[in-house]
Amino acid sequence: MEQKPRPFITVELDIRPVPPRQRHPLIDATFDGLKPGEAFVLVNDHDPKPLHYAFQHERPGRFTWEYLEQGPDIWRVRIGKTE
């Protein structure tokens, strides 16, 4: 079985110190700045599942989502741009 190449990580975005109101705009800007095939690693203090749902709604089929670490104190997710 052929494996798809993983997106190239361009930045690690630790949003833990960012005020909650500023988190989603910062994440959106980081994603929007990616080129196809690039990714960033999101670091958070809780499971960003609501963000995943938002991406599914706003960017269907245009992103990848891979958990690299899943709590209990830190979550790391590789979010890639597919197009």
GUKOLMAR-240343 format. One line per field, with one value per residue (C-alpha): y negated, x negated, z; residue number from 1. Coordinates in Angstrom, 3 decimals, padded with zeros to 6 digits. Layout:
// residues N
c2: [Y,...]
c1: [X,...]
c3: [Z,...]
num: [NUM,...]
This chain:
// residues 83
c2: [000.000,-003.389,-005.930,-009.594,-011.939,-013.928,-017.699,-019.666,-021.377,-025.082,-026.217,-025.063,-027.297,-027.148,-028.865,-028.141,-031.661,-033.350,-034.902,-032.748,-035.468,-035.644,-031.904,-031.102,-034.187,-033.290,-029.654,-030.723,-033.167,-030.511,-027.987,-030.541,-031.375,-027.783,-026.639,-023.319,-020.482,-022.531,-022.121,-023.580,-021.902,-023.297,-023.032,-023.402,-022.599,-020.780,-018.670,-021.062,-018.927,-021.981,-023.495,-020.273,-020.552,-024.183,-023.184,-020.425,-022.974,-025.885,-023.988,-020.617,-018.464,-021.177,-020.139,-017.184,-016.602,-014.287,-014.030,-013.825,-013.976,-013.596,-014.919,-014.848,-018.113,-018.926,-018.241,-018.541,-018.335,-018.514,-020.529,-020.502,-022.261,-019.959,-022.525]
c1: [000.000,-001.359,-001.667,-000.882,-003.740,-003.264,-003.020,-006.219,-006.067,-006.799,-006.130,-005.072,-002.275,-001.952,001.327,001.306,000.150,002.417,005.642,008.647,010.198,007.056,006.504,008.795,007.808,004.126,004.713,006.683,003.951,001.276,003.211,004.034,000.321,-000.581,-001.293,000.171,-001.869,-002.931,-001.738,-002.066,-001.974,000.623,-000.240,002.618,003.533,006.737,008.028,008.705,011.605,013.930,011.292,011.302,015.076,014.702,012.080,014.374,017.137,015.058,012.361,013.798,011.203,008.544,006.664,005.109,005.294,002.925,002.603,-001.053,-000.392,002.927,002.838,003.418,001.465,000.517,001.967,-000.052,001.670,000.115,002.493,001.623,002.922,003.848,004.669]
c3: [000.000,-000.985,001.812,001.226,002.056,005.234,004.927,005.490,008.897,008.645,012.223,015.667,016.984,020.783,021.585,025.330,026.279,023.713,025.082,024.075,021.854,019.749,019.286,016.353,014.320,014.864,013.884,010.797,009.742,010.234,008.140,005.449,005.168,004.325,000.806,-000.368,001.120,004.149,007.724,011.176,014.555,016.914,020.621,023.088,026.699,025.717,022.850,019.933,018.689,018.301,015.993,013.971,013.558,012.472,009.881,008.574,008.131,006.769,004.839,003.807,002.069,002.186,005.311,007.091,010.838,012.698,016.454,017.470,021.217,023.051,026.606,029.387,029.746,026.172,022.755,019.560,016.189,012.732,010.523,006.840,003.750,000.887,-001.816]
num: [1,2,3,4,5,6,7,8,9,10,11,12,13,14,15,16,17,18,19,20,21,22,23,24,25,26,27,28,29,30,31,32,33,34,35,36,37,38,39,40,41,42,43,44,45,46,47,48,49,50,51,52,53,54,55,56,57,58,59,60,61,62,63,64,65,66,67,68,69,70,71,72,73,74,75,76,77,78,79,80,81,82,83]
